Amino acid sequence: MRFRRLEQWQINLWAIVAAELLTILAFNAALILVPYYIQQMGITDLNEVARWTGIYQATGAVAFAIATPIWGFLGDRFGRKMMLVRSMIATTTVLVLMGLARTPQQLLVLRMIQGFFTGTPAAASALVAVGSPKDRLAYGLGLVQTAVFIGASLGPMIGGYVADAWSYRSVFFAAAVLAGVSLLIVAVLTREPHLKAAPQPRTHTPALSGFRALLQTGPLLRLTAIVLVINLTLGLLGPVLPLTIQRLVSDSSRLASTAGTISGVFALSAAVAALVVGRISDHVGYARTVFICALGMALMYLPQGFAASVLVLGVLRVVQGIFQGGLASSINAMVVNSAPLDQAGVTIGLSTSAGSIGTALGPMLGSYLLIISTDRAVFLISGALFGMVALLVLLFDRRFTANADQV
């Protein structure tokens, strides 16, 4: 199929997929390096590094949790493309400033600004959700999720090699260039979709009232709770995994590239799973897929805590990435199907906000657990929490499947 024959929703989809891949690649190129960047700023005690890393990740997630539903509401009111362009401008600007940061405190303030004004995956998903035909919704969201995971896989690997070859600061500047390219792609190629819906009265529902009304929907309320717990559990390893890799690596000159490779191959396996498992879940049921993937995540955390080498840890992370990719695509499809299409932006925003609260709590709790125990204990606790998620989905299964999968 030639490009000129594509319908506008397809042009939107592929432009957003390309832009998201570059943006997430840019963001993740530096994320795994933050603990080492902080050490370069003069914080050498590893417990302090863990504490700063946890605060850094949590601060951005808190700001993101507060802002995302607001941006989603504004996107539903004024246009999803505007919100996506706004988030990409913010991403590009903040990455440049992070490369200029000289202290952990400056990095922390910039992370807060980044969390409040960015959030491209939610904005991209909302734009795809309202513009795609109903029978291609899962396909479109699966492609966006795949782009997110591919970007997350390539980013740490590229960032790690750039950091080892030049410097940590150079990674932020290179990432800003990529984010700027993605901004141009979205600005030039995408168009705001026109919803084919019955005319609505021109009454403006206050944002907080709209949020409360959506959260009174049973399936969405359960979804937001599960998304919160999932992201909290994933966030536990934020400050822990880089230091675990540092403990296992024998050649310190290859620390950044090794950490980036492990994070990259994990996200790459998740990218493939997001597309493949996402298609399968359309047939077997989203709740069932979430249960299987959560159980797989739980089982794969346990041996990671006892990995004796970087190679073993990397292999286990690759296998676990398959379960995480399937989990993400199924959750996203359930969220979109849990509310009216004209509220897609605020619905995705609420779910993303719940995830961000979990992402905020996870690193703080993970750094605290690391200080009072060991990195192995954090892996074991993460496995136990994912086991709890699987149990919750199993308990909700009848109502959850009937109400959420078939909305």
Stockholm file with secondary structure:
# STOCKHOLM 1.0

chainA/1-407         MRFRRLEQWQINLWAIVAAELLTILAFNAALILVPYYIQQMGITDLNEVARWTGIYQATGAVAFAIATPIWGFLGDRFGRKMMLVRSMIATTTVLVLMGLARTPQQLLVLRMIQGFFTGTPAAASALVAVGSPKDRLAYGLGLVQTAVFIGASLGPMIGGYVADAWSYRSVFFAAAVLAGVSLLIVAVLTREPHLKAAPQPRTHTPALSGFRALLQTGPLLRLTAIVLVINLTLGLLGPVLPLTIQRLVSDSSRLASTAGTISGVFALSAAVAALVVGRISDHVGYARTVFICALGMALMYLPQGFAASVLVLGVLRVVQGIFQGGLASSINAMVVNSAPLDQAGVTIGLSTSAGSIGTALGPMLGSYLLIISTDRAVFLISGALFGMVALLVLLFDRRFTANADQV
#=GR chainA/1-407 SS CCGGGSCHHHHHHHHHHHHHHHHHHHHHHHHTTHHHHHHHTTCCCHHHHHHHHHHHHHHHHHHHHHHHHHHHHHHHHHCHHHHHHHHHHHHHHHHHHHHHCCSHHHHHHHHHHHHHHCCHHHHHHHHHHHHSCGGGHHHHHHHHHHHHHHHHHHHHHHHHHHHHHSCHHHHHHHHHHHHHHHHHHHHHHCCCCCCCCCCCCSCCCCHHHHHHHHHTSHHHHHHHHHHHHHHHHHHHTTTTHHHHHHHHCSCGGGHHHHHHHHHHHHHHHHHHHHHHHHHHHHHHCHHHHHHHHHHHHHHHHHHHTTCCSHHHHHHHHHHHHHHHHHHHHHHHHHHHTTSCGGGHHHHHHHHHHHHHHHHHHHHHHHHHHHHHSCHHHHHHHHHHHHHHHHHHHHHHHHHHHHHHTTC
#=GC SS_cons         CCGGGSCHHHHHHHHHHHHHHHHHHHHHHHHTTHHHHHHHTTCCCHHHHHHHHHHHHHHHHHHHHHHHHHHHHHHHHHCHHHHHHHHHHHHHHHHHHHHHCCSHHHHHHHHHHHHHHCCHHHHHHHHHHHHSCGGGHHHHHHHHHHHHHHHHHHHHHHHHHHHHHSCHHHHHHHHHHHHHHHHHHHHHHCCCCCCCCCCCCSCCCCHHHHHHHHHTSHHHHHHHHHHHHHHHHHHHTTTTHHHHHHHHCSCGGGHHHHHHHHHHHHHHHHHHHHHHHHHHHHHHCHHHHHHHHHHHHHHHHHHHTTCCSHHHHHHHHHHHHHHHHHHHHHHHHHHHTTSCGGGHHHHHHHHHHHHHHHHHHHHHHHHHHHHHSCHHHHHHHHHHHHHHHHHHHHHHHHHHHHHHTTC
//
